[in-house]
Amino acid sequence: MLRLLGKPALIQVHSGRTETLRFLPERRFRLLAHVALRGDGVSRDKLAHLFWPERSQEAARSNLRKLLLEARTLDVPQLQSDRDTVRWAVRTDVADFHAALARGDTDAALALYRGPLLDGLDGGDSEAFSDWLEGERARLHSAWRDAVVAALPERDPAAVIDLTGR
């Protein structure tokens, strides 16, 4: 499970042991988070432009190849890439959040929202990534806020105070 809401981390169970890979404010973690959030795969050209918008496409793609090698040293499961696309088929809390909202399970959705998307992984030196992240955060926070507002009439006063404080 990849937690992207709040402080991002990859939680894996190996031989009955839980291992946590906390995401650091590094480009390789931003890349992994972006690709996982997209779910269906991202073109290499779009990734190259997202992280190196000021560079030529050829230079940006070269940098992306190096960044993918760095990301692979983290030994994350199911990271796939081919000549044109990068995909990371991993379960995320963001997908679970959207699924909970779609099925009307407000309690599950509210529990999953532990903070802003990719808290601590702000764009670094890429304005394009920062802009993308800001938009995604706003969209997710808006969905969370709508769920809170819808849930308020069903809550006792103490729960209402807690939710409005969050």
Buried (B, 14 or more C-beta within 10 A) or exposed (E): EBBBBBBBBBEBEEEEEEEEBEBEEBBBBBBBBBBBBBBEBBEBBBBBBBBBEEBEEEEBBBBBEEBBEEBEEBEBEEBEBEEEBBBBEBEBBBBBBBEBBEEEBBEBBBEBBBBBBBBBBBBEEBEBBEEBBBEBBEEBBEBBEEBBEEBEEEBEEEEBEEBEEE
